[in-house]
């Protein structure tokens, strides 16, 4: 067996970026790029190679800026309401004579001999003449030659990204083509024996290549010209050949995966053969095994294989390099201050980046942590912001105020944060909300019912889905709201009655009929997390049946959503899990009913907040009820009703 390889010096991120930029500067990577000529209609977003000057003035003639009459201004002096002046109307082909005028429309050339325009609203036409009651100032309502742009004047400076308005200015200035910097050509090489190109090739142990399309799109957004290489297997010579050939016709090469120190990770060794490895390993999380190298005078970047790691390291080590290559400034970032809704632990010595949802709850800007796994694409799509935890910090305390780098153009005050128990129908609520209020978006953080109640108590969420059974009263949610939210100003609103049950493979091959079967040694189980309503329901039902937790194989194995339970069962990695019928139906599983439960929403809005009323209206609408009930296992007959918080005697 080949010995495990070690990282080179694992540098801090600022040091690695500085070393990277200095090396590229020394090798001339940021020197002037070749330019190319494109027609104006295809120049949007391109960067001007040099300053562009006008070929003609704008406007290129003296023209009328109004509908009215063109006059010689001195002929109008003295006109007033008590002493109007009459000017003789001249035909367009008649030479100008003192005391004459011409009828003109907006944009018409100003007739020779005239130097002002009087608006038609201020003219009275009578018997072949035009009567005016006010004098005209010289050049009033006239667009003078060069008023906007003068021939040979600068239109767009060098190294400016061309916007739609710039295109209009270039065309008006008489240009049909413009010289632009050539887009940097970037090769993207996906590597790995487990990577496949299409869904049809997916098997257990294989992964769809989603990174190279994502990275190609990012390169395009940063002004580059991406070229995706076919997948290269974990063979040293194949990887070397792919990189070497890509260097011949590209300005940069990105190698995705194979950057760590495992037996089949060849990227670092190959790059050392082809050139100089500057950095192998940066003290960041995720993304530690990034590689920065120079080969044949060109940058080659080895990015980790997990999607979150790949995207983060591309943003840190590719984006601004590509922008600088095009003579553009670093990407602008927008930062806001927000309060952490929960504690975040981090490793000292490592700079960590975590993604969050951001919202304004009762005037308080809050950041809700999303899942942190380097392979979780959902954290990329759901994130609105990113928080950087410094390497000298051991984490962030709940309630601490931190800077958040915004990742999307959406405004936090337009985001509704739903923090609590997971439910498929909440996602539908978000869709219906967007239809009614186009500027509003709903984002969900699944932390269980108790986590949702705590988020409402701390003003860290707008909505919390809850389904917590009081074993003593048999009633859902009310006692918990009264206990933990005694001064709540919001409302507890009924959402749905849901059917919970055991999800098993189609055909129920293990012959599971009820909770008692979970005690069998041949049956494995997957659980929900502590604090979730589903976990509380299971424990309640197990207690009623006299079943001990320790008798269930897998009871300690936890996931955060109904769909995660269903996915584990569908994949055959576990035999059963408790969840809602809709999740079983979504993945084609059999369903064994266990209980019906009440799923409610805690709504934390001011009484006059438009969003509160819209949510109630959606819950009560027939269209929404039909769509949710079609998922299976839902009854929405009382959806939208306020739940009384008076404890039953």
N, C-alpha and C positions, 0 to 999 in steps of 0.2 A: 504493500500500500504506500502511495506517495505521501510524504510528510505534509502536514497542514502548513500553508503559507501564512506569514504574518503581515500585518499592515505595515506600510512605511509609517513615518511619524504622523500621528493623528493630530492635525493642526486645528486650532480654533478657527471658526468661520471667517472673521475679519482678516486674519493672517493669510488664510488660503486664498481669499479673494484678491488681496493685495499682491501676493506672489503670482497669481494667475494673470492679473492685469499687467504687471511689470514684464512678465515673460512674453506676453503677446505684443506688448509695445516694442520690446527689443527686437523681436523677429519681424517687425514691420507689418503686423496684421492689420493695424489701424491706418496704414498709409492709404493714399487716395485709391479708391476702387475704380475699376473700369466703368465707363458710363455707356449708356445706350440711348437711342432716340426713340421716343414713343409718341403716338398721336395724342392730342389733348384728351380725347374721349376715353383713353385707356390709362390716363396718368393718375387717377385717384389713388391716394395713399403712397405714391412713389415719392422719392426724395430728390430734390433738384441737385444736379451735379455741379452747377455753377449759377451765378446770379442771372436772372432772366430780365431782359429789357424790352420795352415796347417798340413795336415796329410802326405803330401809328398812334395818333392821339385819340383820346376818348373823351367827349365825342370828337369826330374828325371834321365837323362842320358846325357853324353857328346854327342852332336849331331852336324852334319854339318849344317852351316847356309847358305851354297851356293851349287850349282851344281859345281862339279870340281873333284879334286883329294885330298885324305887325305895323308899327308906326315909326316915324322919326321923332324921337322924344321931344326936341325943341318945338315941334309943331303942336304939342299938346299943352305947353306951358300956359297957365292962366285959366285952364278949364276948371269950372266948379259948378255946383248945382244951380246956382242963380245965373251963371253965364256959361252954358254948355258950348262946346266947340264941335263943329261938324267937319269930318274928314271925308274926302272923296274916295269911294271904293274903287280900286283899280283891279283889272283882270290880271291873272298871273303872268300873261305875256306882255303886259304894258309896262314900259320903263317907269321907274319911280319919278314922281314930281312932287315938289313941296306941297303939303296939305293933303297928300294922298295916303292911302293905307291899303293893306291886303288882308283878306280873310285867310287865317292859317289854322291848321290842326296841330295837336301835340306831336312833336317829332319832325314837322316840316322844316326844311331849310329856311333860314331867315332871308326874305327877299332883299336884293341889293338896294341900298339906300335907307334901309330901316335898321333900328338898333334897340327896339323894345317891343314888348307884347302886352296888350291889355286884355284881361280875361273877358270871355264872351258875356259873362254875367254882368259886366260893368259897361256894356255897349248897348245902345239903342239904335237899331237899323231903321232908316226911314228914307224913302225916295232916292235910293242909290248912294246913300251916304251913311256914315257911322257917327252917331252922336255920343260924345263922352262928357262926363261931368267931373273928371279928376285927371290931373296931369300924370304922365308916365315918367318914371326915372329912367335914365339911360341903362340899357341892358337888363331891365326888370323882366322876369319870366323868360329869360333866354339862357339856354345851355351853350356856353361859350366853348370854342375849340380848346381841347386840353383841360377843360374844367375838372375832369376826373383823373385822366392819365395823359401825360405829355409824351410824344414820340421820343424814344431813346431814354425814357425815365425807367428806373427800377420798378419792376412789377412784383417779383418774388425773389427774395434773397437766396443765396446758395444754402444747401443742406436744410431745406425746409420741406416738411411733409405736405404734399399737395392736397388741399381740401376742396370740396365742391365749389366754394366761392372763388378759390384760386383758379380753378378751371375756367370759370366765367370771365375772370379778369384777363387771363391769358388769351382767350379767344377774342375778347373785345379789343385787346391790344394788338391784334393782327397776327397772332401766332397760331400755327396749325400743329406744330410739334414742339417738344421740349426735351432737353437732355436730362436724364435722370441717372442716379447711381444704380448700377446693376444690383439686383437682389442677391444677398449672400446665398450661395447654394449649400444646403445642409443635408448630408446623408444621414439617415436614421437606420441603424442596423439592429433589429431584434434578434436576440440569441437565446438558446435554451432547447434542450431535448423535449421539454414538456409543453412548449409553445406550439399552438396550431393557428392557422390563418382563418379558418371558417368554423362556424357553429356545427356544421355537418361532421367535422373531424373530432369533435369533443368526445372524450372518453374519461373514465375515472383516471385521475393522475395527469390529465392534460389541462391546459389553461388557454383560453382564447387570447390572442394578441390584441389587447386593447391599448397598450402603451404607445405603439408606434403611430396609430391614428391620432391619439391624443397629443403626442409630441409634435407630429407634423402640423396639426392645427395650431399649436402654440407657436411654432416657428413661423407659420403664415401670419399669425396675429402680430408677431414681432418684426414683420417685414422681410422675413427670409423666404427662400424658395426650397421647400423640403422635397427630398427624394427618398422614398421608403424602399429599403433593400428587402429582398425576400428573407424569410427567417433562416438563420444560420444555426446549425446544431452545435452542441458543445464539443467541438473538435478544434484543437489548437490551430492546425494549419488552415482549416476552413475559415475560422475567425480572422486569422492573419491575412488571408487572401481577400476576404471581404473588405477589411479596413484598408488594405494597401490599394486595391482597385478604386475604392471610393475616394481616397485621397487624390487620385489623379484628376478627378473632374468635379470636386467639391471644395468649398472654402472652409468647411467644418465637418467633422464626423462625430455623430453621437452613437455610442454603443450602449444598448440597453440590456442590462443584466450581466451576470458573470463577473461582477466587480468585487465580490467579497473574497474570502480567503479559503473557500471550500475546495474539495478535490477537483471539481469540474469548472472552477472559476478561472478562466484563462486570460481574461481581458488585460489585467495588469502586466503579466509576463509578455503578452503579445505586443503591447504598447512599448514596453522596455526594449524589445527587439527592434521595433520600427522607429524609435525615437527616444525621447526623454520623458519619464514619468515625474512630474513635478509634485503632485500630491496624490497620495492614496490613503484616504481616510480623513474625514473632517468631523470634529466633535459636535455633531448636530444629531437631533432625533426628530423625525425619521431622516434617513439618508446618509448615515455614517460612511458606508463603503463607496463613496464617490471617488472617481479617478480623474485627474486633470493632467493631460500630457500634450507634448508638442512632437508632431511627427511630420517630417518633410516641410517644416516651417508652418504647419497648420495646426489649429487646436483640435484635439480629440478628447471627448468627454465620455467617461464611462459612468452611466447612471444606474442606480440600483433597480432591481426588477419589480418591486412592489409599486403599484400606481401612485400612492400618496408620496412615497419617497422619490419616485421618478419626477413627478411634477414639481415638488418642492425644490429639488436640486437643480432642475432645469431653470426654475425661476431665479435661483441664487447664482448659478454659474454660466447660464447660457443667455438668458434674456438681455441683460445689459451689455454683454459682449457683442451680441448681434446688433443692438441699437447703436453702440459706439462704432461698429464697423460701417454703419450707414451714416455716420456723423450726427447721430441723434442723441439727445440727452438721456440719462437714465429714466426708467419708467417712473411716473408720478404715483405716489401712494397717498391715500387719505386715511388719517388716523382719528379715532374718536376715543373718549374715555368711557369705560363701562365697568360695572361691578360684577365680579365673578359670582355666579349663583352657587357654586360648590367648590370645595377644596380640590386642588390639582397637585398631585405629588410629581416630583421630577428628580432626575439624577444629577447630583452635583458634578460639575466638570463638563457637562454636556448641555449645549444650547438646544432647547426643545421648542418646536413649533406645534401649537395645537389649534384646531379649527373650532369655531363657535358659531352659534346663531346669535343674532343681536336684535334686541327689541327695546322699545320704550314702554315701561309698565308704570302707569300712574306717575309719570314724570321722572322715573328712575331708569337710566340706561343700563341694561343688564346684558351679560354675555353668558349663554348656556353652552356648556361643553358638549361637543359631539364625540362620537366614538373615535378612539385614538389609534386604531390599528393601521399599520403602514399599507395594508392591502385593501383597506375599506374604501372603495370608490364612492360609496354613499356619503362619506364625510366630505368628499370634494364637491359633490353636487348640492349638498344641503348647506354647506358653509357659506356664511355671509361675511365672516371676518376671520382673522388669524391673530393669535397672541404668541409673542415670543417670550419664552422663559429663559432668562440669562443663565449662563453656565455657573455663576456663583450662587444661584438660588436653588433651594431644595424643593421649590414648588410655589404655589400661590394659595393664599388663604381664602376661604369663602368670605365674601363681603369686601375683599380688597378691590381697590380701583386700579385698573390696568389700561394701558394703551392697546387699542384694537386696530389692526390694519384691515380696512375694508377691502373685500375681494370682489364685491359686486356693486353695480350702480344703484341697487335698491336702497332706499333710505330706511334706517332703523325704525323711525316713527311710523312707517307703513307696514311693519312686520308684526304679525300676531304670533306670540310664542305659546305653543301648547306643550306643557311639560307635565307628564303624568303617565297613566296607563295607556298602553298601545292599543289601537283599534283601527282596523282598515277603513271604517266609515269616517274617521277623522280626516283622512286624506281626501275623501269625497267632499267633506265640508269645506276644505280648503279650495277645491275646484269651484264649488258653488259660490263661495265668497268672492273669488276672483272674477266670476262672471258678473256679480252684482257691483263690486267695487274694484275696478280694474287696477287701482294703485295699491291694493292690499294683497299681501301674501301671508300664508300660514305655514309655519315651520314647526316640526314636532321633535321633541326630545323625549325618548321613552325611558322613564326612570321608575315606573311603577306608581300605584295609587298613592302610597304614603309619600313618595318623593314629590308627587304633584301637589298634595296638600301642603307640604312644607314650602314649596315654591310659591304657592298662593299666599301663604302666611307671611313670607318674606318679600312680597311684591316683586317676585322674580318671574312671573308668568301671567299671561292673560287668561289662559284656559288650562284646566287640569281635568283629564278624564279619570274618574274614580269608580271603583266597584268593590267596596270593602264591606264585607258581611260582619255584622255584629252577632256573634254566636249566641249571646244571651237573649237578644230581642228578635233575631231572625230578620232584622231590617237592614237595608243597605245604606251606607254612607252617612246617615243623619248623625249618629252618635259620634262619629269621628270628626265631622265638621264642627259639631258643638264643642267637642273637647279641644281640638287644636286651633279652631278659628272662631273663638267666642265673640270676637268683635268684627267679624267679616262684614264688609260693606257691599260685597258682590252678591251673586245669586247661585243657588244650586238648582240646575235645570235638568229635567229628565231628557235623556237622549234615546235610549233603547232598552228593551229587554233582550238579552243575548242568551243563546244556548251554548253552554260549555260542555265539552265531552272529550273522550279519549280519541286521539287521531292515530290510526293504524294504517298499514299498507293495504292497497286494494285487495279485496278478497279475504282480508284478516287472516293471513297465513298462520299466525300464532294462536288463533282461536281465543282472542281476548274478549271477554264479555262485560266485565265490570272492574272496579278498583281492586277487588280481591285477587284478580289474576296478576296484579302487579307484584305480588309476593312470590310468584313462581320463579325458580332459579333460571329458567330459560327466557325470561322476559326482562328486557332492559328499558329504562325510563329516562326521559329528559325533562327537567324541571324549569320553572320560571324563577326569577330572582326574588330574594327576600323583599318584602314590602309591596310586592305586586298583589293585586286582587285575586289573580288566578292562583297564586301560591297560597293565599289565605283560604280560598275556597277548597283547594285540595286538602290542606291540613284539617279543615273543618270536617270534610267528608271522610277523611281517613280516621279521624277521632271517633266519628259516629259509628264507623264500621269496626272499630277496635284494631286498626292496622297500625303498626309501629313504623316510623320513618325508616328505621334501620333495616326493615325487611324488604325494602324496595331498592333494587340494584339501579343506580343512576340518580337517586334522589338528590344527591349533592351536585349533580351536573346542571348548571344554570345557563339559560340564555335570556335575552331581553325582550323578545316579542313573540306573539302567537305565530307569525310567519317563520321565525327562526326555529320554533318547535316543529312546525310542519315540514320545513326543509330538511331537518335532521331525520325525521321519520321517512320522508320521501326518498332520501338518499340511502336508506337502509342502515344507517349507523346506529339507530336506536329503534326499539320496537313500538314505543307508545309515548305520547305526551298529551297533557291536558291543554286545550285551547278552544277557541270559538269555531263554530261550524264553518263560517266563511273561510277561514284559513285552510281547513281540510278540503273544502270544495275547490279553492283556488289551485291547490296542488294535486287534485284528483285522489285524495285519500278517503278511506272509509272513516265513518264517524260513529262513535258509541256515546249517546247522550248520557250526561251525568247530572246536570242541574241547569236551571234557568236563573239568571241573575239580572240585577238592575245596574245599568251603566249610565252614569250621570256626568254632567259637566259642571265644574266650578267655573263661573264666569267672573273675572276680575276686571270690570270696566266701570267707569263712572256712569251714573244713570242716564246722562245726556249724550253718551258716546254713540255715534251713529252705528258703529260696528256691533254693539250689543243688540240693537234692534234688528239689524240685518241678520244676525245669527239666529235669533228667535224666529224670524220670519222664514228663514231657510228650513229650520227644524220642523216647522209646522206646515211646510209646503208639500203638496201631494207628489210633486216631481221628485223631490229629495227622498221622501219616504219610500217611493217605489224603487228608486235606484239602490238605496241601502238594503231594502228587504230582498232585492234580487240577488244580493251576495249570498244569502242563505243564513238562517238561524237568527234573524233579527225581527223584532216586532216594534214598530214605531208609532203605535196608535196614540200614545200620550207624549210624543216628542214635543219639546218646547214648553212643557208645563213647568211652572215653578214648584219645586219640592218644598213642602213645609218642613221647617226645622224644629217644630214643636215635638218634643219627645213623647212617645206613646206611653200611657200609664199601664 
